Amino acid sequence: TSSHTRVGILNNPSSKIREDNTAIARGILTTFLTQSNSNLKSFLSKLSKEETAKSLAAGTKIVKFLIPGMDGDTFEKKYNTLGLDLIKTHQMFCQEVLKLLPGQMAVMSNGR
């Protein structure tokens, strides 16, 4: 949040939700829950790179991508305990309330 913009993420995956295919989604959610806005922006930029996604899919641990200034211990603890229920809840909301198809993207806006 800032005086100009607020950003939130809802996950609407198209495939079955498993720990091995949700590393980036869980990383994003964990960052929103544990980090300051300045670290959030920088880390999300790093997570959005294709080479990061390939590396995570190959088995690299997400903590290798943490940036200087992040609270690594808090991040790692929350990431390891986040579970998949939150992503499943997001998916259900997207499909049942917003009427999105699995994997369909949308932008929602709600100004102050």
C-alpha positions in Angstrom: 0.0 0.0 0.0 1.0 3.6 -0.6 -0.9 6.8 -0.8 -1.3 6.1 -4.5 -1.6 2.3 -5.0 -2.5 -0.9 -3.2 -1.6 -4.3 -4.7 -2.9 -7.7 -3.8 -2.6 -11.1 -5.3 -5.2 -13.8 -5.8 -4.0 -17.1 -7.1 -6.2 -18.9 -9.7 -4.1 -21.9 -10.8 -5.1 -24.0 -13.7 -3.4 -27.2 -12.5 -3.7 -29.3 -9.3 -2.2 -27.4 -6.4 0.9 -29.1 -5.0 3.9 -27.9 -3.1 6.2 -28.5 -6.0 4.3 -26.3 -8.4 3.4 -23.4 -6.0 6.8 -22.2 -4.9 6.4 -18.8 -6.6 2.8 -18.3 -5.4 3.8 -19.3 -1.8 6.9 -17.0 -2.1 4.7 -14.1 -3.1 2.2 -14.6 -0.4 4.9 -15.1 2.2 6.6 -11.9 1.1 3.3 -9.9 1.5 2.9 -11.3 5.0 6.5 -10.9 6.3 8.4 -8.1 4.5 8.4 -4.3 4.2 7.1 -2.6 1.1 10.6 -1.8 -0.2 11.8 -5.4 0.1 8.4 -6.6 -1.3 8.9 -4.8 -4.6 12.5 -5.9 -5.1 11.9 -9.5 -4.2 8.7 -9.8 -6.4 10.7 -8.4 -9.3 13.3 -11.1 -8.8 10.6 -13.8 -8.4 8.9 -12.7 -11.7 12.0 -13.5 -13.8 11.9 -16.6 -16.0 15.3 -17.9 -14.9 14.1 -17.8 -11.2 11.0 -19.9 -12.1 13.2 -22.4 -14.0 15.7 -22.6 -11.1 12.9 -23.2 -8.5 11.3 -25.8 -10.8 14.7 -27.5 -10.9 14.8 -27.7 -7.1 16.6 -24.6 -5.9 15.4 -23.5 -2.5 13.6 -20.1 -2.6 15.7 -18.8 0.3 18.6 -18.6 -2.3 16.8 -15.7 -3.9 16.2 -13.5 -0.9 17.6 -10.0 -1.3 19.7 -8.1 1.2 17.6 -6.4 3.9 14.9 -9.1 3.9 14.1 -10.8 7.2 15.2 -14.2 6.0 14.4 -16.1 9.2 10.8 -14.8 9.3 10.4 -15.4 5.6 11.6 -19.0 5.7 9.6 -19.9 8.8 6.4 -18.5 7.2 7.1 -20.0 3.8 7.6 -23.5 5.3 4.4 -23.4 7.3 2.1 -21.5 4.8 0.6 -24.7 3.4 -1.6 -25.0 0.4 -5.0 -24.2 1.9 -4.6 -20.4 1.3 -4.0 -21.0 -2.4 -6.9 -23.4 -2.6 -9.1 -20.7 -0.9 -7.9 -18.1 -3.5 -8.7 -20.6 -6.3 -12.2 -21.2 -5.0 -12.9 -17.5 -4.6 -11.7 -16.8 -8.1 -13.8 -19.5 -9.6 -16.9 -19.4 -7.5 -17.3 -15.7 -6.7 -15.4 -14.0 -9.6 -16.6 -16.6 -12.1 -13.1 -17.0 -13.6 -12.1 -20.2 -15.4 -9.1 -22.1 -14.0 -6.0 -20.1 -14.8 -7.9 -17.1 -16.1 -6.4 -13.8 -15.2 -8.2 -10.6 -14.2 -7.5 -7.2 -12.8 -9.7 -5.9 -10.1 -9.9 -2.3 -9.0 -11.3 -0.8 -5.8 -10.3 2.8 -5.3 -10.3 4.4 -1.9 
